[in-house]
Amino acid sequence: MAATKQTIVLPQSNRVRLVVASSVMLTFISFWRAAAIVLNDLGSSAFYAGGLAEEAVGKAAPWFILGVMVFAYAVRAVYVESCSMFTRGGVYRIVKEALGGTFAKVSVSALMFDYVLTGPISGVSAGQYIIGMFNDVAAYSAVKFHWAIVPHLRPDYSSAAIAILITIYFWWQNTKGIEESSEKALNIMKVTTVMVVILLGWGIFTVIHRGAELPPLPIPSNLHFSPDALGFLKGTKFASSLGLLGVLMAFGHSVLAMSGEESLAQVNREIEHPKLKNLKRAALVIAVYSFMFTGICSLLAVMIIPDAVRVHVYRDNLIAGMAMHMVGPELLRIFFRGFVVLVGFLILGGAVNTAIVGSTGVLMRVAEDGVLTDWFRKPQRKYGTSYRIINLVAGIQLFVIVVTHGNVLAIGEAYAFGVIWSFTFNALAMLVLRWKFRGERGAKVPLNVRIGKTEIPLGLISVFLVLLSTAIVNLFTKSVATISGVIFAAAFFIVFTLSERDNKKRHDLSTRQMREHFQLEHQDTVGRDALEIRPGAVVVTMRDSATPFALKWALTHTNTDEQDLVVLAARMMGVGGPEYVSASEQLFSEHEQMLFTKAVSVAESFGKHISLLVVPAGDIFAALVQTANSLDAAAVISGLSSKLTAEEQAYHVGQAWEALPEPKRQFTFYVIKPDGESLSFHIGPHAPAIRPDEVQLVHRLWLNLRRAPGMHDLHHSDIVTYALTRMAAEFARDKQETLKGLQHCIDEINTRRGLGNSRYEEMDDAGPGYSVRAPQRGLEKKDANSNSNVVNKS
């Protein structure tokens, strides 16, 4: 019997297709910038670690600071190995992979204690340097010039007030979304390096000139613990016969000098190719710099500052004390101290910002895994930032400052709790992963002994045992840290656990609702084939469902039959988030659901078709430009930012475009104001505006040169090419002379500025990567056969 063919027509799905990318759009930085970011955190401890350690263990403290700096490189090797296994090789990711979600929540709770206290201790320390200089200058003026009109300020309360102001400032900056930049961190470290070189050079000269002696060796007989440093052991017989355990205790009291390792893991995903090689370079730079700055400066401080005032007066601003006790004129020392205070304020203030950014990033990373509810992730209506998490972090930091009254010793003691336990959990997890995953790694902690087919990681085991023993000793010798740290970690763990349970219920409901309304498709990368769109599409960014004016403007001025329109929603990933997000980890919040629903509703009201795209992003401008380039888009449309002007938005887009690898497509960037007015910016290289007299000059040269033999085929463009090539050669040979001549030419042109001069009608010097054009009412289309822009007016 012949088979009959039957055509089955499936009912058309009423779900809208939504493509979700898995690869995160990132910006990439050099290993120098990565090292600068970490050193802004790690370097800040140099301003207070030495004084706090000596207060606890005595004059031998610098040797333990040096030991901590050497050991920090071993701990950093653990983080490098973790980053070679996972791009986001931080504590949370590694512990969760090796020990499970419960241990991960415990470890991240300890890490949060570290981050939360970094802000207060850095802010208060910055205040100590400022108040200390203010009081000393006032005293100097009273003695030298008999000016006694400035009162002496109390260092503790005054420093606490300054720390509160610094914290509030950076809270507001982060609420507005002014992000930490690698350029800013690099500039701070350049200034800091100048100070360090002067400090080391002048300090070594002072030591040689005075014939100062080294601090006592770090042996049990030279250790003199303060009552507070003994913690729960105070008053016991055990405390009087510590022996080698006392050395471990002293090491534990110096461990607060070791921080910033988690920042290295967080910044790893943004390090440029070759990633692992550059990560190792950054780790080496950090090790050398921190050893010289924190380690050697702590050693010199004990040798330079007299015993009578070192701890009593300069405990919280040790480097300022070094500046005041160098050999040389008093006025010169005062000026150098002012420089030290300026640098200290920059790096310590930056550490406060790093603490807020890092804490927010850790909590955002936890939220990305569904541990925190959508309530924490809800963006601020005006600025679009995770303001509730920022408020929580800043609120805790302000609470710590107020409760401790600006006592650096109390904050520092508690701070060491989070540092040592987060490192311990990370080392334990990496040790477990050595047996759990036996595959090849890009990097390993050194000292691995192979017996037959079994490899014994002696180096990793040694690092873990040192961390664990130090952490256990700190539990008994740091009573403030133990009590406050356990309470804090337990509170965060409870919040994480309860929130995760509630979030799982909400996530299951949200997933069902998303599947009912949208056809979710996960793609590894963004491309035209995935979205099924044609070249020359229009990309529209959408952030807030309540203000879709950019989408409405785009729909008004786009014929979707001829030009595809893609609505882009960027899912901002926290600091240290993943470079790749699997489909199982794509959590849709209520905010995103409302956003996509609104976009579809607006498009349907115009009777036009749109494509929906979600991209995880580390930087919104990088994500926007990378997506536009991947989709071969002709135009990108965005609403006016609440925190940036249209020109500033275009500048950042232009910077992101410049950072793209070749090949990269030029496009027009539109910024739409709420009233419907638009500004367009050409992204990419653009033809400069040329004055008529300059065109005449080229033409006269062409006429004269064509008379020469063999120049009959000469074109005007050949003259321009030759002139530019010759200028480039002159610039390579003598930069200063070329710049001098160019400046002379600019000065002559500026004298001829005036209205009606077409050269200045277009602002082609507005910034890298873009030029500004006048407000338009329609989309610009590039004529393929010319360099002119054709404007279609509505």
CORPEWO-V134291 format. One line per field, one symbol per residue. psi: psi as a letter, one per 40 degrees, with the letter a starting at -180 (. if undefined). burial: 1 if it has 9 or more other C-alpha atoms within 8 Angstrom, else 0. Layout:
psi->???
burial->???
This chain:
psi->hhhhhhhhhihhheihhhhhidhhhiiiiiddddddddddddddedeeddddddddeaeedddddddddddddddddddddddddhdgfaddddddddeiddddddddddddddddedddddddddddddddddddddddddddefhfehihihdddddddddddddddddddddefhihiddddddddddddddddddddddddddddefiiiiiigideehghiddeebeeheidddefdbdddddddddeeeeehaeddddddedeehiihddddddddddddddddddcdcdddddddddhiddeddddfdegddddddeeiiiidddddddddddddddddddddddddddddddddddddddeediidddehihddeeigdddddddddddddddddeffhdddddddddddddddddddddddddddddheiiidiihighhhhbehhhgdddddddddddddddddddegdddddddddddddddddddddddddddddddddddddddighhhidihidddefiiifihhhihdhdegfddddddddehheddhihhhhhhhhiiheaiehhiddeghhiddddddddddddddddefiiiihhhhhidhdddddddddddefidihhiihieeiidddddddddddddeiiiihiiihhhhhideeiihihhhiiihihhidddddddddddddddeihefdehiddddddddddddddddddgddddddddddddddddeeiiiehddedhgefdiheiihiihieihihhhdeieihhhhi.
burial->00000000000000101111111111101111111111111111111111111111111111111111110111111111111110111111111101110011111111111111111111111111111110100111110000110000001111111111011101101111100101001101101100110011011101100000001001010110110011101100001001000111111111111111111111111111001101111111111001111111111111111000111001111111111111000000110111111011111111111111111111111111111111011111001111111110110111011101111101111111111111111111111111000000000110010000001011111011001101101111111111011001110110011011111100100110011011110110010100000011111111001001111111101101001111111101111111101000001110001111011101110001011111111111111111111111111111111001110011111111110000000111111111001111111100001010001001101100110000100101001100000010011000100110000000000000000011000111001111111001111110100000001100
